[in-house]
Amino acid sequence: MYSIAFGNGKNVTYSAPFYYYDGDIIYVGDDSGNLHQFTGVFHGVPAETGSPWPVSLSTTKALAPPVFDETSGLILVGDFAGILHAVTAATGAIHATSVSLAM
């Protein structure tokens, strides 16, 4: 087992990591609404990617587990305010954000 602390010092409670095998990359959200990227997970030296990562998606809500869609190149992740976010994996740019899906 290997543990890497987030560069911003935040915790993760709800977001399971998503491992993208072809890129040897992990995506995971923290409890303050930031999406993180880690590289070199199995085939190198594991490290958190720097700027523009982590990507701030929600200022107050924790993130659910992200999913990477290889076809579109987007990381899809919801937050606990009921908002769905799409982030371009190659650049860390926010591609789209939904209106609240919460009831």
Secondary structure, DSSP 8 states (H G I E B T S, - for coil): ------TT----SS---EEEGGGTEEEEE-TTSEEEEEE-SSSS--EE--TT-SEE--SS--B---EEETTTTEEEEEBTTS-EEEEETTT--EEEE------
